[in-house]
Amino acid sequence: MGGMTSGADLDRLLSPGLRAIFDDRFVRSCELFEEYIRRLAIHVVRATGLDEAAREPGTVGDLAARAGLDPGRSAAPVAWLLSTLAVSGVVTRARGAAAEAPDHFVLAAPLPERDAAAIAGEQEAHDPACLPSYRLADRVAALYPEVLRGRISGEDALFAPDQFSAWIDYFSNDNPLYAVSNRIGALAAERALPRVGGAATVLEIGGGLGSATAALFDRLAATGRAASIGAYRFTEVAPSFLRRGQRGLAARLPGAPIASARLDMDRPFAEAGLEPGSMSLVYGVNTLHVARDLEFTFAEIRRVLAPGGTLVLSECVRPFADRPIYVEFLFNLLESFRSPRLVDPWRPHGGFLSPDQWTAGLQACGFRDTVVDPDIARLRDRVPACVIASISAARG
């Protein structure tokens, strides 16, 4: 939510529950981190040779080829880097003459010298709890050249054993820049849980290290609704994340009705023993945007939801479909992030979707009554950097 400057605007535009989450301290941290990523993007463009390649105009493919980058692995990240610097005014972007013609980019002047470390220092003085995001961003930036040159895959680079501790610190409720996704997700999930008719059955997809689960159970305890969940299925595809998440939740929430299992959202959910109509709520935080085939995953979710059941997502979102957001810098190296199966018109690219695209996709796949909170479509012209929202929809 970088770029926000007016607390009074937020008071008017956000519900009290969301305003308590998006407080002025958090908003300032978002502004700082967005600027930090912009400065890292300049560093990566220089480190990969894209600055020299862009001395003459060219498409994304032209510039990647001139810089000697791997055409498959570099296309989406290079497009993001150039588009981000174009929005910042560092690179000039010329739209294609025809509707389908690719844009051209050119660097009309040498890249500016902008010290990323100065922003990290400002963040440390403002709120050092956010620094895990900076440390992860530094590690990712250092990996960009080798991945874009095709020397290692993004998955192997980002999830190497020596990177694991950085992900643990990043995906933590002690890191405000990530915890916000868990908090707004918990707010939406708590609203979606049935208030009558017995305890709910919940499936969490892509539970990772368990921080979203912990945030939800904390919210339910705080609102006196801990008994509203009768059975909670915590799932994750990566065995290392699943084991650590399972251990952490058992220690943090002893006695909670949590069962853990491996679930691959790109495979039939029946393989994980999930019965049709067995779930009151399906929940996922920053997960479904990496589904290989989102139509397929939506269909599997709809199959396991009971009639009237609800899907609740908490996701980074693009306020404008054609404008990159800074959080994508952390994940652009991953094949699963940048190259899903595309669906016209609501899944036109990899990465994060816009609220309109989420809504269109859910409706096309048999869901109804979609609610995006905060209402990005209403906010985006006045608060264009609002990039976090919950998305809730009922099984149709």
GUPAGU-303530 format. One line per 3 residues: number of its first residue (from 1); for each residue x, y, z of N, C-alpha, C. Coordinates in pm, whole numbers. Layout:
residues N
NUM	X Y Z X Y Z X Y Z  ...
***
This chain:
residues 396
1	82 -120 0 0 0 0 85 125 0  201 115 -63 289 230 -69 224 345 -142  271 467 -117 223 584 -187 108 653 -117
4	55 596 -11 -52 661 62 6 771 150  -58 886 150 -4 997 227 -104 1054 325  -228 1022 313 -330 1087 395 -402 987 483
7	-379 998 615 -454 915 708 -602 947 704  -636 1073 679 -777 1111 671 -846 1040 555  -774 1026 442 -831 953 329 -861 808 368
10	-767 746 438 -788 608 479 -904 596 576  -919 693 664 -1032 692 758 -1165 688 682  -1170 761 570 -1294 768 493 -1314 644 407
13	-1206 588 356 -1218 485 253 -1215 342 305  -1169 321 427 -1158 186 482 -1255 167 597  -1301 43 612 -1383 8 727 -1296 18 852
16	-1358 34 971 -1279 43 1094 -1186 -76 1114  -1234 -197 1079 -1150 -315 1096 -1026 -310 1010  -1041 -269 883 -926 -258 795 -838 -140 831
19	-899 -31 875 -818 87 912 -727 54 1030  -774 -32 1119 -689 -72 1232 -568 -152 1183  -586 -225 1073 -474 -302 1015 -383 -210 936
22	-442 -126 851 -365 -34 768 -344 98 843  -276 89 956 -253 212 1033 -139 292 969  -117 412 1020 -21 502 956 121 446 962
25	153 373 1068 287 314 1080 310 211 969  210 128 947 221 27 842 227 91 704  145 191 681 143 257 551 279 317 518
28	342 379 617 475 436 593 576 327 561  567 213 626 657 102 596 637 54 452  514 51 406 487 12 267 549 111 169
31	537 239 199 597 340 112 748 320 103  809 293 217 954 274 218 994 149 141  922 41 160 959 -83 92 939 -73 -58
34	834 -5 -99 813 16 -243 931 91 -303  979 194 -236 1093 269 -286 1220 182 -285  1233 99 -184 1349 9 -177 1351 -85 -298
37	1235 -140 -332 1227 -230 -448 1259 -155 -576  1212 -33 -590 1246 46 -710 1397 63 -723  1463 85 -611 1608 104 -616 1680 -29 -644
40	1628 -138 -591 1684 -268 -625 1664 -300 -773  1551 -259 -829 1525 -282 -972 1630 -211 -1057  1667 -90 -1019 1774 -19 -1090 1904 -97 -1081
43	1934 -149 -962 2055 -228 -943 2054 -352 -1033  1941 -421 -1041 1932 -543 -1121 1945 -511 -1270  1884 -405 -1316 1896 -366 -1457 2042 -341 -1491
46	2114 -277 -1401 2257 -252 -1424 2336 -382 -1420  2306 -469 -1323 2383 -593 -1304 2362 -692 -1418  2249 -686 -1484 2220 -779 -1594 2259 -724 -1730
49	2306 -601 -1736 2342 -541 -1863 2226 -484 -1941  2109 -481 -1881 1993 -426 -1952 2006 -276 -1975  2083 -209 -1890 2100 -65 -1909 2174 -36 -2040
52	2278 -112 -2065 2350 -93 -2192 2265 -137 -2311  2190 -245 -2292 2105 -295 -2400 1997 -195 -2438  1955 -114 -2342 1844 -20 -2365 1891 116 -2412
55	2020 127 -2450 2065 254 -2506 1994 284 -2639  1954 178 -2706 1874 191 -2828 1738 130 -2802  1632 185 -2862 1498 132 -2835 1485 -15 -2874
58	1403 -86 -2799 1378 -225 -2832 1265 -282 -2750  1211 -393 -2794 1109 -463 -2716 1176 -536 -2600  1095 -593 -2514 1148 -673 -2405 1238 -783 -2459
61	1191 -852 -2562 1272 -959 -2621 1401 -907 -2682  1394 -791 -2748 1514 -732 -2808 1619 -703 -2700  1575 -639 -2593 1671 -596 -2490 1728 -717 -2416
64	1644 -818 -2390 1694 -939 -2325 1799 -1006 -2412  1775 -1013 -2543 1870 -1076 -2634 2001 -998 -2639  1992 -866 -2644 2113 -784 -2647 2197 -803 -2520
67	2129 -825 -2407 2199 -842 -2279 2244 -986 -2257  2215 -1076 -2353 2256 -1214 -2340 2178 -1293 -2237  2051 -1258 -2217 1969 -1326 -2118 1891 -1440 -2180
70	1857 -1539 -2098 1780 -1655 -2145 1640 -1609 -2185  1597 -1636 -2307 1468 -1582 -2353 1349 -1636 -2275  1353 -1761 -2231 1240 -1817 -2158 1229 -1765 -2017
73	1339 -1767 -1944 1336 -1728 -1803 1334 -1577 -1783  1377 -1502 -1881 1391 -1358 -1858 1272 -1276 -1905  1185 -1331 -1989 1082 -1249 -2053 995 -1175 -1951
76	933 -1247 -1859 845 -1182 -1762 921 -1093 -1665  1033 -1138 -1606 1106 -1048 -1516 1158 -921 -1584  1207 -934 -1707 1256 -816 -1777 1141 -720 -1806
79	1027 -773 -1847 911 -688 -1871 873 -613 -1743  878 -684 -1630 846 -619 -1501 947 -511 -1469  1075 -540 -1483 1179 -442 -1450 1164 -316 -1535
82	1147 -334 -1665 1137 -219 -1754 1009 -141 -1729  899 -212 -1706 772 -143 -1680 778 -65 -1549  842 -124 -1448 855 -56 -1320 939 71 -1333
85	1050 61 -1405 1133 180 -1423 1065 283 -1513  980 235 -1604 905 331 -1687 805 408 -1603  735 338 -1511 642 407 -1422 715 509 -1336
88	840 475 -1299 920 565 -1216 985 678 -1296  971 674 -1427 1029 779 -1510 1176 760 -1543  1231 643 -1510 1372 617 -1537 1393 569 -1680
91	1299 492 -1731 1302 438 -1867 1186 497 -1945  1206 521 -2073 1098 571 -2159 1030 453 -2227  898 453 -2222 819 345 -2281 736 402 -2395
94	745 339 -2512 663 379 -2627 567 267 -2657  439 296 -2652 338 196 -2680 344 153 -2826  313 24 -2849 312 -27 -2985 212 46 -3072
97	245 60 -3200 159 135 -3291 24 69 -3309  21 -64 -3309 -105 -138 -3323 -140 -201 -3189  -264 -247 -3178 -312 -300 -3051 -228 -418 -3002
100	-185 -503 -3092 -109 -622 -3055 42 -601 -3064  84 -484 -3106 228 -460 -3122 294 -443 -2986  413 -500 -2966 479 -488 -2835 531 -347 -2811
103	538 -311 -2682 594 -182 -2645 745 -182 -2665  802 -63 -2683 946 -44 -2693 994 38 -2573  1114 6 -2527 1172 75 -2413 1309 129 -2453
106	1344 245 -2396 1476 301 -2420 1520 377 -2295  1648 368 -2267 1708 441 -2156 1776 564 -2214  1711 676 -2198 1759 798 -2265 1878 860 -2195
109	1899 826 -2068 2011 881 -1991 2066 770 -1901  2187 783 -1850 2241 680 -1761 2150 657 -1641  2149 534 -1593 2068 502 -1475 2108 590 -1357
112	2011 640 -1284 2046 724 -1168 2108 640 -1058  2189 704 -977 2248 639 -859 2153 663 -742  2089 557 -697 1996 569 -584 2032 463 -481
115	2062 508 -362 2116 423 -257 2004 347 -187  1996 216 -212 1894 135 -145 1920 125 4  2047 122 44 2080 108 185 2024 223 268
118	2016 341 209 1961 455 283 1815 432 320  1739 367 230 1599 337 258 1590 231 367  1675 130 362 1676 28 467 1706 91 602
121	1798 188 605 1827 257 730 1708 335 781  1635 398 690 1515 471 730 1409 375 785  1398 258 721 1303 158 770 1343 109 909
124	1470 87 930 1516 39 1061 1482 139 1170  1495 266 1139 1460 369 1237 1310 378 1258  1233 354 1150 1087 366 1158 1023 244 1223
127	1056 125 1174 1000 0 1228 1090 -116 1185  1185 -155 1270 1278 -261 1231 1213 -397 1214  1090 -414 1262 1022 -544 1246 1001 -579 1099
130	1004 -478 1011 982 -501 868 1109 -545 793  1222 -545 858 1348 -572 789 1359 -711 728  1289 -815 776 1296 -943 703 1257 -931 556
133	1164 -843 523 1129 -823 382 1247 -765 304  1322 -678 366 1438 -618 301 1548 -722 281  1570 -806 382 1675 -907 369 1640 -1008 260
136	1513 -1045 252 1473 -1136 144 1489 -1068 8  1448 -943 -2 1461 -871 -128 1607 -862 -171  1698 -841 -77 1840 -837 -110 1886 -970 -168
139	1843 -1081 -106 1883 -1213 -155 1828 -1238 -295  1702 -1198 -316 1641 -1218 -448 1713 -1135 -554  1743 -1010 -521 1812 -924 -617 1946 -983 -659
142	2016 -1043 -563 2146 -1103 -595 2133 -1223 -688  2015 -1287 -689 1994 -1406 -772 1948 -1373 -914  1897 -1253 -935 1842 -1218 -1066 1939 -1244 -1182
145	2063 -1196 -1177 2150 -1215 -1295 2169 -1361 -1333  2196 -1448 -1236 2221 -1589 -1269 2096 -1657 -1323  1980 -1625 -1267 1856 -1686 -1316 1823 -1634 -1455
148	1832 -1503 -1477 1797 -1447 -1607 1893 -1489 -1716  2014 -1525 -1679 2109 -1575 -1779 2093 -1724 -1804  1999 -1787 -1733 1970 -1928 -1757 2063 -2024 -1689
151	2140 -1980 -1592 2238 -2066 -1528 2180 -2147 -1413  2064 -2108 -1364 1996 -2180 -1256 1848 -2144 -1263  1762 -2236 -1223 1619 -2205 -1222 1585 -2119 -1100
154	1479 -2044 -1112 1436 -1963 -999 1402 -2046 -878  1336 -2161 -901 1299 -2248 -789 1423 -2297 -716  1524 -2343 -790 1645 -2392 -726 1720 -2280 -654
157	1719 -2162 -712 1791 -2050 -651 1721 -1999 -525  1590 -1977 -535 1518 -1915 -424 1495 -2010 -308  1485 -2140 -335 1455 -2235 -228 1572 -2328 -199
160	1692 -2281 -227 1811 -2354 -184 1816 -2356 -31  1881 -2457 27 1884 -2468 174 1932 -2341 244  2027 -2270 184 2079 -2151 251 1985 -2031 242
163	1874 -2045 169 1775 -1938 160 1658 -1960 255  1648 -2077 316 1527 -2115 389 1500 -2022 507  1606 -1983 578 1586 -1899 695 1526 -1763 657
166	1564 -1712 539 1508 -1583 496 1358 -1594 470  1315 -1708 413 1172 -1728 391 1097 -1744 524  1156 -1814 620 1093 -1829 751 1068 -1693 814
169	1169 -1607 809 1154 -1473 868 1054 -1388 791  1050 -1405 659 958 -1326 577 814 -1367 601  785 -1499 597 648 -1548 612 608 -1556 759
172	632 -1454 833 609 -1456 977 511 -1347 1017  433 -1376 1117 343 -1273 1171 419 -1166 1248  548 -1186 1269 630 -1081 1329 680 -981 1226
175	659 -1010 1096 698 -922 987 573 -848 938  555 -722 977 430 -652 942 400 -649 793  504 -643 709 480 -632 566 422 -760 506
178	442 -873 572 374 -995 528 250 -1024 614  260 -998 743 150 -1032 833 19 -965 795  25 -853 724 -98 -785 683 -187 -878 601
181	-127 -962 516 -208 -1054 436 -281 -1153 525  -214 -1202 628 -278 -1294 722 -387 -1226 801  -365 -1101 838 -463 -1031 921 -591 -1000 843
184	-577 -951 719 -700 -922 644 -768 -1052 601  -689 -1157 577 -749 -1286 548 -828 -1339 666  -771 -1327 786 -840 -1374 906 -970 -1296 928
187	-966 -1168 902 -1087 -1085 916 -1197 -1136 823  -1162 -1163 698 -1261 -1210 601 -1307 -1352 632  -1214 -1439 673 -1251 -1578 705 -1343 -1584 825
190	-1315 -1503 925 -1402 -1501 1044 -1543 -1457 1008  -1554 -1360 917 -1687 -1317 871 -1758 -1428 796  -1681 -1509 724 -1742 -1612 638 -1785 -1736 714
193	-1730 -1758 832 -1766 -1879 907 -1912 -1874 950  -1984 -1984 936 -2126 -1986 975 -2141 -1951 1123  -2241 -1871 1155 -2266 -1833 1293 -2372 -1921 1358
196	-2437 -2001 1278 -2535 -2096 1331 -2515 -2228 1257  -2567 -2335 1311 -2565 -2462 1242 -2447 -2550 1272  -2375 -2522 1381 -2265 -2610 1420 -2131 -2561 1374
199	-2027 -2632 1418 -1890 -2593 1389 -1856 -2620 1243  -1771 -2535 1188 -1736 -2540 1047 -1620 -2636 1022  -1615 -2686 900 -1499 -2761 851 -1425 -2670 753
202	-1294 -2657 774 -1215 -2561 699 -1098 -2633 632  -1075 -2600 505 -958 -2644 432 -872 -2523 401  -747 -2525 446 -652 -2421 408 -558 -2476 302
205	-548 -2405 191 -462 -2444 80 -335 -2361 85  -221 -2426 65 -94 -2353 62 -63 -2288 195  -75 -2364 303 -58 -2309 437 83 -2268 471
208	181 -2311 391 319 -2267 413 370 -2304 550  416 -2205 623 475 -2227 755 374 -2208 867  248 -2186 833 142 -2183 933 107 -2047 989
211	164 -1940 934 136 -1808 992 -7 -1763 968  -66 -1800 853 -206 -1762 828 -299 -1838 921  -270 -1965 944 -351 -2044 1037 -347 -1983 1175
214	-227 -1950 1221 -213 -1891 1354 -290 -1760 1365  -282 -1676 1261 -353 -1549 1264 -504 -1568 1270  -555 -1668 1197 -698 -1693 1199 -743 -1741 1336
217	-672 -1836 1394 -712 -1884 1527 -697 -1776 1633  -598 -1688 1619 -587 -1575 1711 -708 -1483 1698  -751 -1458 1574 -868 -1371 1554 -992 -1433 1615
220	-1011 -1562 1593 -1129 -1630 1648 -1127 -1628 1800  -1011 -1645 1859 -1002 -1639 2005 -1036 -1498 2055  -989 -1396 1983 -1013 -1258 2025 -1159 -1218 2012
223	-1231 -1279 1919 -1372 -1245 1897 -1467 -1344 1964  -1413 -1436 2043 -1497 -1532 2113 -1558 -1638 2025  -1493 -1668 1912 -1551 -1763 1817 -1461 -1885 1796
226	-1376 -1915 1891 -1283 -2026 1875 -1357 -2157 1849  -1475 -2172 1905 -1550 -2297 1889 -1622 -2307 1755  -1610 -2204 1670 -1682 -2206 1542 -1616 -2299 1440
229	-1493 -2343 1466 -1426 -2439 1378 -1425 -2575 1446  -1485 -2674 1378 -1486 -2809 1431 -1371 -2894 1380  -1327 -2866 1256 -1216 -2940 1197 -1145 -2849 1098
232	-1013 -2846 1108 -932 -2758 1024 -827 -2843 955  -827 -2843 821 -732 -2921 742 -625 -2826 690  -506 -2830 749 -393 -2748 709 -314 -2824 604
235	-302 -2767 482 -233 -2838 374 -126 -2750 311  -28 -2819 255 84 -2752 189 146 -2853 94  200 -2806 -19 258 -2897 -118 406 -2925 -91
238	479 -2827 -38 623 -2844 -16 646 -2919 116  706 -3038 112 724 -3116 235 797 -3042 346  900 -2964 311 976 -2894 416 891 -2789 485
241	810 -2716 409 719 -2619 469 612 -2689 551  557 -2799 497 451 -2870 567 499 -2920 703  617 -2982 706 668 -3034 833 689 -2923 935
244	750 -2815 891 777 -2705 985 646 -2639 1029  553 -2618 935 425 -2559 971 349 -2646 1069  349 -2776 1045 280 -2869 1133 337 -2864 1275
247	470 -2866 1286 533 -2861 1418 503 -2729 1489  511 -2619 1415 487 -2489 1475 345 -2473 1524  248 -2521 1447 109 -2508 1488 77 -2598 1608
250	135 -2716 1610 112 -2806 1724 163 -2743 1853  277 -2673 1843 333 -2610 1963 257 -2484 2001  211 -2408 1901 146 -2280 1928 0 -2293 1963
253	-66 -2393 1903 -211 -2409 1921 -243 -2550 1970  -192 -2588 2086 -222 -2724 2135 -371 -2739 2161  -425 -2851 2119 -567 -2875 2140 -656 -2823 2031
256	-603 -2740 1938 -684 -2692 1827 -713 -2808 1731  -831 -2808 1669 -871 -2922 1583 -805 -2917 1446  -671 -2919 1443 -595 -2903 1319 -534 -3036 1279
259	-562 -3078 1156 -497 -3194 1096 -418 -3147 976  -301 -3204 955 -212 -3159 847 -200 -3267 739  -187 -3221 615 -172 -3315 503 -111 -3243 385
262	-50 -3320 297 3 -3264 174 -110 -3253 72  -118 -3137 8 -216 -3115 -98 -151 -3035 -209  -160 -3087 -330 -114 -3017 -449 -237 -2960 -518
265	-249 -2827 -519 -369 -2766 -575 -377 -2782 -726  -270 -2831 -789 -272 -2857 -933 -312 -3001 -966  -347 -3078 -863 -390 -3217 -878 -531 -3233 -820
268	-603 -3338 -859 -737 -3360 -802 -730 -3368 -649  -818 -3294 -583 -818 -3292 -437 -855 -3428 -378  -920 -3513 -455 -955 -3647 -408 -830 -3727 -373
271	-717 -3694 -436 -592 -3764 -406 -548 -3738 -263  -594 -3628 -204 -562 -3597 -65 -674 -3641 29  -769 -3719 -22 -877 -3771 62 -988 -3672 91
274	-1000 -3567 12 -1104 -3466 34 -1232 -3506 -39  -1340 -3519 36 -1467 -3565 -19 -1548 -3448 -75  -1630 -3474 -176 -1717 -3369 -229 -1808 -3313 -120
277	-1825 -3180 -121 -1918 -3116 -30 -1880 -3124 116  -1753 -3147 148 -1714 -3172 287 -1667 -3048 362  -1651 -2935 295 -1592 -2818 358 -1689 -2699 362
280	-1694 -2636 478 -1772 -2512 491 -1698 -2393 432  -1565 -2397 447 -1482 -2284 407 -1352 -2338 348  -1312 -2284 233 -1178 -2306 178 -1105 -2173 186
283	-982 -2179 237 -908 -2059 274 -767 -2066 216  -718 -1954 164 -582 -1950 113 -526 -1810 119  -404 -1796 168 -337 -1666 176 -218 -1667 81
286	-221 -1577 -17 -112 -1564 -115 -74 -1698 -175  -175 -1769 -224 -155 -1906 -273 -209 -1926 -413  -335 -1895 -437 -399 -1936 -562 -342 -1866 -685
289	-274 -1755 -669 -217 -1689 -787 -107 -1772 -852  -54 -1874 -782 47 -1960 -845 -10 -2093 -891  -142 -2108 -890 -202 -2230 -946 -163 -2242 -1093
292	-122 -2360 -1133 -83 -2380 -1274 -202 -2359 -1367  -319 -2405 -1325 -441 -2391 -1405 -550 -2349 -1308  -574 -2218 -1301 -665 -2164 -1200 -807 -2213 -1222
295	-847 -2235 -1348 -980 -2292 -1374 -994 -2428 -1307  -892 -2512 -1322 -894 -2645 -1261 -901 -2635 -1108  -818 -2549 -1050 -815 -2537 -904 -947 -2483 -851
298	-1005 -2384 -920 -1137 -2336 -879 -1240 -2450 -882  -1235 -2533 -985 -1330 -2644 -996 -1313 -2742 -881  -1189 -2770 -842 -1165 -2860 -730 -1213 -2800 -599
301	-1192 -2671 -581 -1241 -2603 -460 -1393 -2609 -455  -1455 -2580 -568 -1602 -2583 -573 -1654 -2723 -542  -1582 -2826 -586 -1625 -2964 -562 -1624 -2999 -414
304	-1524 -2952 -340 -1515 -2990 -198 -1596 -2899 -107  -1641 -2785 -159 -1724 -2697 -77 -1866 -2752 -65  -1921 -2740 55 -2062 -2773 76 -2149 -2668 8
307	-2274 -2702 -25 -2365 -2600 -78 -2371 -2479 16  -2354 -2361 -42 -2350 -2240 39 -2216 -2213 102  -2118 -2301 82 -1985 -2280 137 -1913 -2164 69
310	-1804 -2120 132 -1737 -1997 88 -1589 -2021 64  -1538 -1959 -39 -1394 -1950 -65 -1347 -1813 -20  -1243 -1808 64 -1185 -1682 108 -1037 -1683 74
313	-994 -1582 0 -855 -1565 -36 -805 -1433 20  -679 -1429 54 -611 -1303 81 -495 -1297 -15  -491 -1193 -98 -396 -1189 -208 -339 -1049 -227
316	-214 -1043 -271 -166 -921 -333 -239 -907 -467  -281 -787 -498 -357 -764 -621 -297 -646 -696  -315 -649 -828 -280 -534 -911 -401 -440 -917
319	-392 -320 -863 -506 -228 -874 -544 -202 -1019  -444 -195 -1106 -467 -178 -1249 -404 -298 -1320  -480 -361 -1406 -437 -488 -1464 -305 -479 -1539
322	-275 -363 -1598 -157 -351 -1682 -41 -282 -1612  -50 -267 -1479 55 -195 -1406 120 -288 -1304  253 -308 -1311 317 -399 -1216 314 -343 -1075
325	326 -432 -977 334 -390 -837 465 -440 -778  511 -370 -676 646 -392 -626 666 -529 -564  563 -591 -509 578 -720 -444 619 -828 -545
328	586 -809 -671 618 -908 -773 768 -929 -790  848 -830 -752 993 -842 -762 1043 -967 -689  980 -1003 -577 1026 -1114 -495 1001 -1249 -560
331	904 -1257 -651 857 -1386 -701 872 -1406 -851  915 -1302 -923 921 -1310 -1069 1016 -1416 -1122  1109 -1462 -1038 1203 -1563 -1085 1143 -1703 -1086
334	1028 -1721 -1024 966 -1853 -1013 881 -1885 -1136  907 -2000 -1196 828 -2043 -1312 680 -2053 -1277  649 -2106 -1160 509 -2123 -1120 438 -1989 -1106
337	512 -1884 -1076 453 -1751 -1060 429 -1685 -1194  526 -1697 -1284 519 -1616 -1407 457 -1688 -1526  438 -1821 -1519 397 -1893 -1640 284 -1992 -1616
340	168 -1947 -1566 55 -2039 -1553 -15 -2057 -1687  -114 -2145 -1688 -202 -2155 -1805 -285 -2027 -1811  -286 -1964 -1925 -358 -1837 -1941 -501 -1863 -1985
343	-591 -1777 -1941 -733 -1787 -1975 -782 -1648 -2016  -826 -1635 -2138 -878 -1508 -2186 -1023 -1492 -2138  -1060 -1377 -2079 -980 -1255 -2064 -926 -1235 -1921
346	-960 -1324 -1828 -934 -1291 -1687 -801 -1343 -1633  -729 -1424 -1710 -596 -1470 -1668 -499 -1444 -1783  -470 -1315 -1812 -392 -1283 -1932 -242 -1293 -1913
349	-194 -1311 -1789 -51 -1314 -1761 -29 -1387 -1629  97 -1418 -1601 130 -1475 -1473 135 -1368 -1366  164 -1411 -1243 175 -1316 -1133 41 -1283 -1072
352	35 -1168 -1008 -85 -1128 -936 -194 -1079 -1032  -319 -1101 -993 -434 -1059 -1073 -491 -930 -1017  -570 -861 -1099 -644 -745 -1052 -774 -792 -986
355	-837 -710 -905 -967 -748 -847 -1070 -784 -954  -1071 -710 -1065 -1166 -739 -1172 -1141 -878 -1231  -1013 -915 -1243 -980 -1046 -1298 -1019 -1158 -1201
358	-994 -1139 -1072 -1039 -1238 -974 -1190 -1257 -981  -1263 -1145 -985 -1409 -1153 -988 -1458 -1224 -1113  -1402 -1187 -1229 -1445 -1250 -1354 -1412 -1399 -1354
361	-1295 -1436 -1304 -1257 -1577 -1300 -1346 -1658 -1208  -1376 -1605 -1092 -1463 -1676 -999 -1603 -1695 -1057  -1655 -1590 -1117 -1789 -1601 -1177 -1790 -1702 -1290
364	-1685 -1703 -1372 -1677 -1797 -1484 -1667 -1941 -1437  -1619 -1960 -1315 -1596 -2096 -1262 -1701 -2139 -1160  -1815 -2071 -1158 -1927 -2120 -1079 -1939 -2064 -940
367	-1875 -1953 -912 -1891 -1887 -782 -1977 -1763 -799  -2028 -1714 -688 -2117 -1597 -692 -2088 -1507 -572  -2147 -1388 -577 -2142 -1294 -464 -1999 -1263 -422
370	-1914 -1232 -519 -1774 -1200 -488 -1764 -1066 -417  -1685 -1064 -310 -1660 -941 -235 -1510 -921 -224  -1462 -805 -266 -1322 -767 -253 -1312 -660 -145
373	-1228 -684 -44 -1219 -593 71 -1073 -570 106  -1024 -446 99 -1096 -325 62 -1138 -325 -85  -1235 -242 -115 -1291 -235 -251 -1191 -160 -341
376	-1099 -236 -399 -992 -176 -478 -1047 -97 -597  -1154 -146 -658 -1210 -75 -773 -1255 66 -735  -1300 83 -612 -1341 216 -565 -1222 300 -520
379	-1117 234 -472 -1004 305 -415 -896 340 -515  -884 261 -623 -759 263 -699 -727 396 -764  -826 475 -803 -795 604 -863 -737 701 -760
382	-782 690 -635 -733 781 -531 -617 721 -453  -616 587 -444 -511 518 -369 -455 408 -459  -381 445 -563 -342 346 -665 -246 240 -615
385	-183 262 -500 -86 164 -451 -144 72 -345  -275 64 -334 -338 -33 -245 -330 -170 -313  -246 -261 -262 -215 -384 -335 -247 -509 -255
388	-327 -500 -151 -359 -616 -67 -510 -618 -45  -572 -734 -63 -717 -743 -42 -755 -886 -12  -869 -901 54 -932 -1034 63 -1035 -1044 -48
391	-1052 -1166 -98 -1151 -1195 -202 -1235 -1312 -152  -1364 -1289 -136 -1454 -1392 -86 -1563 -1419 -190  -1601 -1545 -204 -1707 -1581 -299 -1775 -1707 -252
394	-1904 -1716 -275 -1982 -1833 -237 -1989 -1933 -351  -1995 -2059 -316 -2017 -2162 -418 -2151 -2141 -483  -2153 -2135 -617 -2277 -2115 -688 -2353 -2247 -706
***
